[in-house]
Amino acid sequence: GIGDPFQHGNWTRLRSNEFSARTYDLMYAVANDAIDYPTLKDVRAVGVFLTKWNITRSLAAIAVDAIHHHQVMKEWHTLFNNAGRQGSLLSGGNYNPGSNSDDEKLEKGAFLLVKSQLGWEDILVKGGAQKILQNTHDQLNDISEKYQARLDTEGVDSSTCDTLRAVEELSRFLMQDMGFEGNVDNYYDVRNSLLHDVLESRKGIPITLAVLYKLILARVGHRVNIIGLPGHVVLGIPPPRGSCTTTTFVDVFRGGQVLSLDDCQEIVRTFGVSWKEEFSRPMSATEVLTRMLNNIAKCHEMQLNQQREKTASATFAFEKIRALTMLTQLHYSPHTFTILEIWPEQMPCILDPEIFRRHGLIHDNTNLAS
């Protein structure tokens, strides 16, 4: 085996993105047993070869997971840095709740949270992160089109009807026709916080259901806000321009129940918190994503604490999401990532060096003396 790649030439010094991409492609191929190599060296028996090859494939799968997670961290850091230039990440400064850019940021961030929770099994077995995210996007579009068709059938013009009517119709469509509901029986299941799982299970917690509503309504031309009450999340429907009415609130976790400001204040009181006017203001996309991320981290932490013996997978899941939380709070850039960080010295790699050359990861240097 080659063991240390440096034994077979200089390790190609590539820019981080290109280096990671080439390494990912190679590790993906190894983990999927899709390598067509010309020769196997130092393999004296089939049994020895299979043992080494299976270990190599397992470590390659870990490498795929690590590179994937690093890419998520970079995308998450970029998303929040861009948000920071337009307003305070946590304070919502300069936030325009009716902007298309904020809706786009929310959808991209919700997809990134899905991506952050994918393991090597999802990446290798289910067609990869891109296929999972594309399916999620297609489902959102499909639900929106069916909702629009229902409005048309009932003679409701989505372009002229008021937003409260659109929300009420969407509640009936999602809850009655499609079977969506709040997951009261298993509230702290991490899948309740992930959009692709919510679309599959039809169950979610208040904030994820609110995001689902917001993304669907935006597709048919209606803008709603997400209101982060202490301990609970609801939708906020601002009054029409020039109207003297106040904001209407909708509890999507409880079947689309319409709430007044007094109702929201009562919800907050049940959590032992004194009411503040700021509780009723809209959250920006970055605030919503931060709250979703904290929920995911809390779910992993609870799962970890409930285990008598901490499993490696549960610990790794918690550490990955905690890393994203730190990026959100501290605004630091991820460290430069290289394959050497995930390539154990003991890795019994039995790949012919030519495979590494074909992937552009090593090259022969005949001018070492110079």
C-alpha positions in Angstrom: 0.0 0.0 0.0 1.1 3.6 -0.3 0.4 4.6 3.3 1.8 8.1 3.3 1.2 9.7 -0.1 4.4 11.7 0.2 6.3 8.5 -0.5 5.2 8.6 -4.1 6.0 12.2 -5.1 5.1 15.7 -4.0 1.6 16.2 -2.7 0.1 18.6 -5.2 -0.4 22.0 -3.6 -3.8 23.1 -4.7 -6.1 25.9 -3.6 -8.3 24.6 -0.8 -11.6 24.3 -2.8 -10.0 22.4 -5.7 -8.0 20.2 -3.4 -11.0 19.3 -1.3 -13.1 18.6 -4.4 -10.5 16.3 -5.9 -10.0 14.5 -2.6 -13.8 14.2 -2.2 -14.2 12.6 -5.6 -11.5 10.1 -4.9 -12.8 9.2 -1.4 -16.3 9.0 -2.8 -15.2 6.5 -5.4 -13.2 4.4 -2.9 -16.1 4.3 -0.4 -18.5 3.3 -3.2 -16.1 0.6 -4.3 -16.0 2.2 -7.7 -12.2 2.2 -8.2 -10.8 0.6 -11.3 -7.1 0.4 -10.4 -4.5 -1.3 -12.6 -2.6 -3.3 -10.0 -2.7 -4.3 -6.4 0.7 -4.4 -4.7 1.8 -6.5 -1.8 -1.4 -8.5 -1.5 -0.5 -12.1 -0.9 -3.9 -13.5 -0.1 -7.5 -12.5 -1.0 -8.4 -12.5 2.7 -5.7 -10.0 3.5 -6.7 -7.8 0.6 -10.4 -7.8 1.5 -9.6 -6.9 5.1 -7.4 -3.9 4.1 -9.8 -2.9 1.4 -12.9 -2.8 3.7 -11.0 -0.7 6.3 -9.8 1.6 3.5 -13.4 2.0 2.3 -14.7 2.7 5.8 -12.0 5.4 6.4 -12.8 6.9 2.9 -16.5 7.1 4.0 -15.4 9.1 7.1 -13.3 11.3 4.8 -16.4 12.0 2.6 -18.4 13.0 5.7 -15.6 15.3 6.9 -15.1 17.0 3.6 -18.9 17.4 3.2 -19.2 18.9 6.6 -16.3 21.3 6.0 -18.1 22.5 2.8 -21.3 23.1 4.8 -19.3 25.1 7.4 -17.9 27.3 4.6 -21.3 27.9 3.0 -22.8 28.6 6.4 -20.1 31.1 7.2 -20.6 32.8 3.9 -24.4 33.0 4.4 -24.1 34.6 7.8 -21.3 37.0 6.7 -23.5 38.3 3.9 -26.3 38.7 6.4 -24.0 40.6 8.7 -23.2 43.2 6.0 -26.9 44.0 5.6 -27.7 44.2 9.3 -26.9 42.8 12.7 -27.0 39.0 12.7 -28.8 38.7 16.0 -30.5 42.1 16.4 -32.3 42.2 13.0 -31.0 45.7 12.3 -32.0 47.1 8.8 -34.1 44.0 8.3 -36.9 44.3 5.7 -39.3 41.5 6.4 -40.9 41.9 2.9 -37.8 41.5 0.9 -37.2 38.7 -1.6 -33.6 38.5 -0.5 -34.5 37.6 3.0 -36.9 34.8 1.8 -34.1 33.5 -0.4 -31.7 33.5 2.5 -34.2 31.7 4.7 -34.7 28.9 2.1 -31.0 28.6 1.4 -30.2 28.4 5.2 -33.0 25.9 5.8 -31.4 23.7 3.0 -28.0 24.2 4.5 -29.3 22.9 7.9 -30.6 19.8 6.0 -27.2 19.4 4.4 -25.5 19.7 7.7 -27.3 16.7 9.1 -26.5 14.4 6.2 -24.1 11.6 7.0 -22.0 9.5 4.8 -24.8 7.0 4.4 -27.0 9.7 2.9 -24.2 11.0 0.7 -23.1 7.5 -0.6 -26.4 5.6 -0.6 -29.1 8.1 -1.3 -27.6 9.8 -4.3 -25.7 12.6 -2.5 -26.6 15.9 -0.9 -27.5 17.5 -4.1 -30.2 14.9 -4.9 -31.7 15.2 -1.5 -31.8 19.0 -1.6 -33.2 18.9 -5.2 -36.0 16.6 -4.0 -36.8 18.9 -1.1 -36.9 21.9 -3.5 -39.1 19.9 -5.9 -41.5 19.0 -3.1 -41.8 22.6 -2.1 -42.7 23.6 -5.6 -45.1 20.7 -6.0 -47.0 21.6 -2.8 -47.1 25.2 -3.9 -48.5 24.3 -7.3 -51.2 22.0 -5.7 -52.1 24.8 -3.2 -52.4 27.3 -6.1 -54.6 24.8 -8.0 -56.8 24.4 -4.9 -57.2 28.2 -4.7 -58.1 28.3 -8.4 -60.7 25.5 -8.0 -62.4 27.4 -5.1 -62.4 30.6 -7.0 -59.9 32.3 -4.8 -57.6 34.8 -6.6 -54.2 34.5 -4.8 -53.1 37.8 -6.3 -55.9 39.8 -4.8 -57.1 37.9 -1.7 -55.9 39.2 1.6 -53.0 37.4 3.2 -55.0 36.1 6.2 -57.4 34.3 3.8 -54.4 32.8 1.9 -52.9 31.6 5.2 -56.3 30.1 6.3 -56.6 28.3 3.0 -53.1 27.0 3.3 -53.8 25.7 6.8 -56.8 23.7 5.5 -54.8 22.4 2.5 -51.7 21.4 4.6 -53.5 20.0 7.6 -56.6 18.5 6.1 -55.6 17.5 2.6 -51.9 16.7 3.1 -51.9 15.6 6.8 -49.3 18.0 8.2 -49.4 18.5 12.0 -47.4 19.6 14.9 -45.4 16.7 16.4 -46.7 16.8 20.0 -45.7 13.2 20.7 -42.0 13.4 19.8 -41.3 17.1 20.0 -37.5 16.9 20.5 -36.8 14.6 17.6 -34.2 16.4 15.5 -36.0 15.5 12.4 -38.7 18.0 13.3 -36.2 20.8 12.6 -35.2 19.6 9.2 -37.2 20.6 6.2 -36.8 17.5 4.1 -37.8 15.3 7.1 -40.8 17.5 7.8 -41.9 17.2 4.2 -41.6 13.4 4.4 -43.1 12.8 7.9 -45.7 15.6 7.7 -44.7 16.5 11.3 -42.8 19.4 12.7 -42.2 21.9 15.5 -43.6 25.5 15.3 -40.6 27.1 13.7 -40.1 24.6 10.9 -43.8 24.6 10.1 -43.7 28.4 10.1 -40.8 28.3 7.6 -42.8 25.8 5.5 -45.7 28.2 5.4 -43.6 31.2 4.6 -41.8 29.5 1.7 -45.0 28.2 0.2 -46.9 31.5 0.6 -43.9 33.4 -1.0 -44.3 31.2 -4.1 -47.9 32.3 -4.6 -47.2 36.0 -3.9 -47.9 36.5 -0.2 -45.5 37.7 2.5 -45.8 36.7 6.1 -43.4 37.2 9.0 -42.1 34.7 11.5 -42.6 35.8 15.1 -40.3 34.3 17.7 -42.1 34.3 21.0 -40.2 32.9 24.0 -40.9 29.1 23.9 -43.1 29.3 20.8 -43.1 30.5 17.2 -46.1 31.8 15.2 -46.7 33.6 11.9 -47.4 37.3 11.9 -49.6 38.8 9.2 -49.0 42.6 9.0 -52.1 44.8 8.3 -52.6 46.1 4.8 -51.0 49.4 3.9 -53.1 52.3 5.2 -55.1 50.1 7.5 -55.6 51.0 11.1 -55.8 47.3 12.1 -53.0 45.5 14.0 -50.9 42.5 13.2 -52.8 39.1 13.1 -51.0 36.1 14.4 -51.4 32.4 13.3 -50.3 29.4 15.3 -49.3 26.9 12.6 -48.4 24.3 15.2 -52.0 24.1 16.4 -53.7 23.7 13.1 -53.6 27.4 12.0 -55.4 28.9 15.0 -55.8 32.7 14.6 -54.4 34.6 17.5 -54.6 38.2 18.8 -51.8 40.0 20.5 -53.4 39.2 23.9 -53.3 35.5 22.9 -49.6 35.8 22.2 -49.0 37.5 25.6 -50.8 34.7 27.3 -48.6 32.1 25.5 -45.5 33.9 26.8 -46.9 34.1 30.3 -47.2 30.3 30.4 -43.4 30.1 30.0 -43.0 32.4 33.0 -41.7 35.3 31.0 -42.8 38.9 31.3 -44.1 40.4 28.0 -41.9 42.8 26.0 -43.0 44.6 22.9 -39.9 43.2 21.0 -41.4 39.7 21.2 -43.9 40.6 18.5 -41.5 41.9 16.0 -40.6 39.9 12.9 -37.5 37.8 12.9 -35.0 38.1 10.1 -33.9 35.0 8.2 -30.7 34.9 10.1 -32.5 35.0 13.4 -34.8 32.2 12.3 -31.9 30.1 11.2 -30.0 30.7 14.4 -33.0 29.6 16.4 -33.4 26.5 14.3 -29.7 25.7 14.6 -29.9 26.0 18.4 -32.9 23.7 18.4 -31.0 21.1 16.5 -28.0 21.4 18.8 -30.3 21.0 21.8 -31.8 17.8 20.3 -28.4 16.3 19.7 -27.3 17.2 23.2 -30.4 15.7 24.8 -29.9 12.5 22.8 -26.2 12.4 23.8 -27.1 12.8 27.5 -29.6 10.1 27.4 -27.1 7.5 26.2 -25.4 5.5 28.9 -22.5 4.9 26.6 -21.8 7.8 24.2 -21.7 6.4 20.6 -19.3 7.8 18.2 -22.0 8.8 15.7 -24.1 10.7 18.2 -21.0 12.5 19.5 -19.9 13.4 16.0 -23.4 14.7 15.1 -23.4 16.9 18.2 -19.9 18.2 17.5 -20.7 19.0 13.9 -23.7 21.1 14.8 -21.9 22.8 17.6 -19.2 23.9 15.1 -21.9 25.6 13.1 -23.3 27.2 16.2 -19.8 28.6 17.0 -19.5 30.0 13.4 -22.9 31.7 13.8 -22.0 33.3 17.1 -18.3 34.2 16.7 -18.1 35.0 12.9 -14.7 33.2 12.5 -13.6 31.5 9.3 -13.2 27.7 9.2 -9.6 26.6 9.3 -8.1 25.6 6.0 -9.0 22.0 5.4 -6.5 19.3 4.0 -6.8 15.6 3.5 -3.9 15.2 6.0 -6.3 16.1 8.8 -8.4 13.0 8.1 -5.9 10.6 6.8 -4.7 8.4 9.7 -1.1 7.2 9.5 -2.4 3.7 10.0 -4.8 3.8 7.1 -4.1 0.5 5.2 -4.5 2.1 1.8 -3.9 -0.4 -0.9 -4.6 1.9 -3.8 -2.0 2.1 -6.6 -0.4 5.5 -6.7 -1.6 5.9 -10.3 -5.1 6.5 -8.9 -3.9 9.5 -6.9 -2.1 10.8 -10.0 -5.3 10.5 -12.1 -7.2 12.5 -9.5 -4.5 15.2 -9.5 -3.6 14.7 -5.9 0.1 13.6 -6.3 2.6 14.1 -9.1 6.1 13.0 -9.8 8.8 15.6 -9.5 12.0 14.7 -11.3 13.7 18.0 -10.4 13.9 17.5 -6.7 17.6 18.2 -6.7 17.1 21.6 -8.2 
